[in-house]
Amino acid sequence: MMDLNKLASDIKQWGQELGFQKVGISDIDLQDQAAILKNWLAAGYHGDMAWMATHQDLRIHPDKLHPNTCRIISVRMDYLPEDAHFAANLEDKHSGYISRYALGRDYHKLIRNLLKKLGQKIEQEVSELGYRPFVDSAPVLERPIAEKAGLGWIGKHSLLLDKEAGSWFFLGELFIDLPLPTDSPVDNECGKCRACITSCPTGAILENGVIDARRCISYLTIEYKGVIPPEFREAMGNRIYGCDDCQLVCPWNRHAEISRQQDFQRRASFADTNLAVLLSWDESTFLKNMEGSAIRRIGHEQWQRNIIIAMGNAPFSQNYIEKLQQIQGKSELLDSHIEWALQRQMGQVPMKLDTSIHTKNQRLIRIVKKGLPRDA
């Protein structure tokens, strides 16, 4: 008779040998998430992410996504790059800030392949196994699953937190049909801390764990394809792909370790993130420089849109004005942002400092310089 307890222990060991920093096992009961998801969608907080509203039933019932699933193996892989340079990058308004998860190669394929290897290893032990790996690629509630599997707790910023690793990590899941023993959730350690809520540049964290994506800089720069609402542009600062602010101010991230994965280190094409340099990339250069990167999927036009807003928030530069004028009239989407950025650069619209945004940015930089998290 198969010893499922030993097998569960072996699976965790195999997972770590493959490169995962933590492995946990959960059941598939997600009924407590149904009302939470329904209310969040009903409020429209998902914005234009229509895929969030589809297949709600599959999200709550994993066995419908992959038949016969009765357990989910949840894994964590750290991604914090060695040369994060958080404070220096945020202070230099002429340099585009890219969310640290996207500085290296796209994590989806790497983690999925490792999960597949884990499934194959389990299959060798049990002879017959039904399994399927997922990495942010299907209607899977990965954070609630990881929480059930004991990988951490969901923080007020809605990200998963671990006492020893903070939140700088990716998640992945392996759906299986073996009734393995499950792990227990850990205690929520956020306490009364509200650093992520009060530091969000756009006020996107409405309450504990509730995010209005329509206000979130990560959503606006990555998921949203249209014209960025003017009321959010100044708050975006020099963030051209994603935003790490809620993680940067989180006290638990002082414990984060540098990633062991070479693929997650800063790619050579980001050695120079000067805004003028990045905007000068034509589409073929963008596609070449972004090979194997998660950034590639937003496309060249959206990439330029984000950089244009950063230029509008940067100190005066004649070079910026010339660069913006060179691409004016080539795209309706870009033109509305170019006009705004040129007005800001040339002073036709007074660049009044939003004191609340300035205060948040200065506080953020002070925290990072203290080493929360490490500014390698």
C-alpha positions in Angstrom: 0.0 0.0 0.0 1.3 3.4 -0.9 2.6 5.6 1.9 1.1 8.9 1.0 2.7 10.7 3.9 6.2 9.7 2.7 5.3 10.6 -0.8 4.2 14.1 0.2 7.5 14.5 2.0 9.4 13.3 -1.0 7.5 15.6 -3.3 8.5 18.6 -1.3 12.1 17.4 -1.4 12.0 16.9 -5.1 10.5 20.3 -5.6 13.3 22.0 -3.7 15.8 20.0 -5.7 14.2 21.3 -8.9 14.7 24.9 -7.7 11.5 25.8 -5.8 12.1 27.5 -2.5 8.9 26.1 -0.9 6.3 23.4 -1.7 3.0 22.9 -0.1 -0.2 20.8 -0.7 -3.8 21.8 -0.5 -7.2 20.4 -1.1 -9.5 21.9 -3.7 -12.2 23.4 -1.5 -12.4 27.0 -2.6 -16.0 27.7 -1.8 -15.1 30.5 0.6 -13.7 32.4 -2.3 -16.9 32.4 -4.4 -18.5 35.4 -2.8 -15.3 37.3 -2.6 -14.6 36.9 -6.3 -18.3 37.6 -7.2 -18.4 40.8 -5.2 -15.0 42.0 -6.6 -16.1 41.5 -10.2 -19.6 43.0 -9.5 -17.8 46.2 -8.3 -15.9 46.4 -11.6 -12.6 46.3 -9.9 -11.2 44.0 -12.6 -11.3 46.8 -15.2 -10.8 45.7 -18.7 -9.6 42.2 -17.7 -12.6 40.5 -19.1 -10.9 37.1 -18.6 -11.2 37.5 -14.9 -15.0 37.4 -15.2 -15.1 34.3 -17.4 -14.9 30.8 -16.1 -15.7 31.8 -12.5 -17.0 28.3 -11.9 -13.6 26.8 -12.9 -11.8 29.1 -10.5 -13.9 27.8 -7.6 -13.9 24.2 -8.7 -10.4 23.1 -9.8 -11.6 19.6 -10.5 -13.7 21.0 -13.4 -10.6 22.6 -14.8 -8.7 19.3 -14.7 -10.9 16.3 -14.1 -10.3 14.1 -11.1 -8.1 16.6 -9.4 -8.3 16.2 -5.6 -5.1 17.9 -4.5 -3.0 20.9 -5.6 0.8 21.1 -5.1 1.6 24.8 -4.8 5.2 26.0 -5.3 7.2 29.2 -4.7 10.2 30.5 -6.6 12.0 33.6 -5.5 12.8 36.2 -8.2 14.4 39.2 -6.5 17.4 40.1 -8.8 20.9 40.8 -7.5 21.1 44.3 -8.8 17.7 45.6 -7.8 18.8 49.2 -7.3 15.3 50.2 -6.1 16.2 53.6 -4.5 18.6 54.8 -7.3 16.1 53.9 -10.0 13.1 55.5 -8.3 15.1 58.7 -7.6 16.4 59.1 -11.1 13.4 60.4 -13.0 15.2 60.1 -16.3 15.4 56.3 -15.8 12.4 54.1 -16.5 11.4 51.9 -13.5 10.5 48.3 -14.4 8.9 45.9 -11.9 11.7 43.7 -10.6 9.9 40.5 -11.6 10.2 41.5 -15.3 13.9 42.4 -15.4 14.9 38.9 -16.4 13.3 36.1 -18.5 9.6 35.4 -18.5 8.9 33.0 -15.6 5.9 31.2 -17.1 7.7 28.6 -19.2 10.5 28.1 -16.8 8.3 27.3 -13.8 5.8 25.3 -16.0 8.6 23.1 -17.2 9.9 22.4 -13.7 6.4 21.6 -12.5 6.1 19.2 -15.4 9.3 17.5 -14.3 7.9 17.3 -10.8 4.8 15.6 -12.2 6.9 13.1 -14.1 9.0 12.3 -11.0 5.8 11.6 -9.0 4.5 9.5 -11.9 7.6 7.4 -11.8 6.8 6.6 -8.2 3.1 5.8 -8.5 3.0 4.4 -12.0 -0.2 6.1 -12.9 -1.0 9.7 -12.3 -3.2 12.4 -13.7 -1.6 15.8 -13.4 -1.4 19.2 -15.0 0.8 22.2 -14.3 -0.4 25.8 -14.2 1.6 29.1 -14.0 -0.7 32.1 -14.2 -2.1 30.7 -17.4 -5.6 29.5 -16.6 -8.6 30.4 -14.3 -6.7 29.4 -11.1 -6.9 31.2 -7.8 -3.3 30.8 -7.1 -2.9 32.9 -4.0 -5.8 31.4 -2.1 -4.5 28.0 -3.1 -1.0 28.8 -1.9 -2.4 30.2 1.3 -4.3 26.9 1.9 -1.1 25.0 1.2 0.8 26.9 3.9 3.1 28.9 1.6 2.1 32.1 3.4 -0.8 34.4 4.0 -2.5 36.9 1.7 -1.5 40.4 2.8 -3.5 43.6 2.7 -2.0 44.3 -0.8 -3.5 41.0 -1.9 -0.1 39.4 -2.5 1.1 36.3 -0.7 3.5 36.9 2.1 6.0 34.5 3.7 7.8 35.3 7.1 11.1 34.3 5.7 10.8 35.5 2.1 8.4 38.5 2.0 6.6 38.6 -1.3 9.3 38.6 -4.0 8.4 35.3 -5.5 6.4 33.6 -8.2 3.7 30.9 -7.7 2.9 27.8 -9.6 0.5 24.9 -9.2 0.4 21.2 -10.1 -3.1 19.7 -10.1 -3.0 16.0 -9.3 -5.4 13.1 -8.6 -3.7 11.7 -5.6 -5.3 12.1 -2.1 -2.1 13.3 -0.5 -2.1 14.7 3.1 -2.6 18.5 3.0 -0.6 21.3 4.8 -2.1 23.8 7.2 -2.4 27.5 6.5 -0.1 29.8 8.5 -1.3 32.8 10.6 -1.7 36.2 9.0 1.1 38.3 10.4 0.1 41.7 8.9 -1.3 42.9 12.2 -2.2 46.6 12.2 0.4 47.5 9.6 -1.1 49.6 6.8 2.1 50.6 5.0 1.0 49.1 1.6 -2.4 50.8 1.8 -1.1 54.3 2.7 1.9 54.1 0.3 0.0 53.1 -2.9 0.6 56.1 -5.3 -3.0 55.9 -6.7 -4.9 54.6 -3.7 -5.7 51.3 -5.5 -5.7 49.3 -2.2 -9.3 50.1 -1.0 -9.3 47.9 2.1 -7.7 44.7 3.4 -7.0 42.6 0.3 -9.3 44.5 -2.0 -7.6 46.1 -5.0 -9.3 48.3 -7.6 -7.2 47.3 -10.6 -8.5 50.4 -12.5 -6.3 52.5 -10.2 -3.4 50.1 -10.0 -0.2 51.2 -11.8 0.6 47.6 -12.6 -2.7 47.2 -14.3 -2.5 50.5 -16.1 1.0 49.9 -17.5 0.6 46.2 -18.3 -3.1 45.1 -18.7 -4.8 48.3 -19.8 -4.5 49.0 -23.5 -6.2 52.4 -23.8 -5.6 56.0 -22.8 -4.3 56.3 -19.3 -6.7 58.6 -17.3 -5.0 62.0 -16.7 -5.6 61.8 -12.9 -3.2 58.8 -12.6 -0.4 60.0 -14.9 1.6 62.1 -12.4 1.3 59.3 -9.8 2.9 56.9 -12.2 6.1 58.8 -12.0 8.8 56.9 -13.9 7.2 53.5 -13.6 7.0 52.2 -17.1 6.1 48.6 -16.5 4.5 47.5 -13.3 4.9 48.9 -9.8 6.5 47.5 -6.7 5.6 50.2 -4.2 3.3 48.0 -2.0 6.1 45.4 -1.8 8.9 48.0 -1.2 7.2 49.3 2.0 6.3 45.9 3.4 8.3 45.1 6.5 8.4 41.4 5.8 10.4 42.0 2.6 13.5 42.9 4.7 13.9 39.1 4.9 13.8 38.5 1.1 16.7 36.6 -0.4 18.3 37.2 -3.7 17.0 34.8 -6.4 19.2 31.8 -7.2 17.8 31.7 -10.7 20.1 33.3 -13.3 17.2 33.7 -15.6 15.6 36.2 -13.2 18.7 38.5 -13.1 18.7 41.9 -15.0 19.0 41.3 -18.7 21.7 43.2 -20.7 19.1 45.3 -22.6 18.2 47.0 -19.3 21.8 48.1 -18.6 20.6 51.6 -19.7 17.0 52.5 -18.8 17.3 56.1 -19.8 13.8 57.2 -21.0 15.1 58.7 -24.3 17.1 55.5 -25.0 14.0 53.3 -24.4 11.7 55.5 -26.5 14.2 55.4 -29.4 13.7 51.6 -29.8 11.7 51.0 -32.9 9.4 48.0 -33.0 12.0 45.5 -34.3 14.5 46.6 -31.6 11.8 46.4 -28.9 10.9 42.8 -30.0 14.6 41.8 -30.2 15.5 43.3 -26.8 12.4 41.8 -25.2 12.9 38.2 -26.5 12.0 35.9 -23.7 10.6 38.7 -21.6 7.2 39.1 -20.0 7.3 42.7 -21.3 7.1 41.6 -24.9 3.4 40.8 -24.6 2.3 44.4 -24.0 3.6 45.4 -27.5 5.7 48.3 -28.7 2.9 50.9 -28.8 1.9 50.3 -25.1 5.6 50.3 -24.2 6.0 53.8 -25.8 2.8 55.0 -24.1 4.2 54.3 -20.7 7.6 55.9 -21.5 5.8 59.0 -22.8 4.0 59.4 -19.5 7.3 59.0 -17.6 8.8 61.7 -19.8 5.9 64.0 -18.9 6.8 63.4 -15.2 10.6 63.9 -15.7 12.6 67.2 -15.3 12.9 69.3 -18.4 14.9 67.9 -21.3 15.1 69.3 -24.8 16.0 65.8 -25.9 12.7 64.6 -24.6 10.8 67.3 -26.5 12.5 66.4 -29.7 12.0 62.6 -29.2 8.3 63.2 -28.5 7.8 65.4 -31.6 9.5 62.9 -33.8 6.8 60.3 -33.1 3.9 62.7 -33.0 1.1 62.0 -35.5 1.9 58.3 -35.9 -0.5 56.9 -33.4 -3.8 58.1 -32.1 -3.2 56.4 -28.8 0.2 57.9 -28.4 -0.8 61.4 -29.5 -3.0 62.0 -26.5 -0.2 61.1 -24.2 2.4 63.0 -26.2 0.4 66.2 -26.1 0.2 65.9 -22.3 3.9 65.1 -21.9 4.9 68.0 -24.2 2.8 70.4 -22.3 4.4 69.3 -19.1 7.9 69.5 -20.6 7.5 72.9 -22.2 5.6 74.4 -19.3 2.4 75.3 -21.1 0.6 73.6 -18.2 2.1 74.5 -14.8 3.8 71.4 -13.3 2.2 71.8 -9.9 3.6 69.2 -7.5 1.0 67.0 -6.0 2.3 67.1 -2.4 0.6 63.8 -1.5 2.4 62.0 -4.3 5.7 63.7 -3.4 5.4 62.7 0.2 4.6 59.1 -0.7 7.6 58.9 -3.0 10.0 60.5 -0.5 8.8 58.1 2.2 9.2 55.1 -0.1 12.8 56.1 -1.0 13.7 56.6 2.6 12.4 53.1 3.5 14.3 51.5 0.6 17.5 53.2 1.5 17.2 51.8 5.0 17.3 48.4 3.4 13.7 47.4 3.3 14.1 45.4 1.2 17.8 45.2 0.2 18.8 47.6 -2.4 21.5 45.5 -3.9 
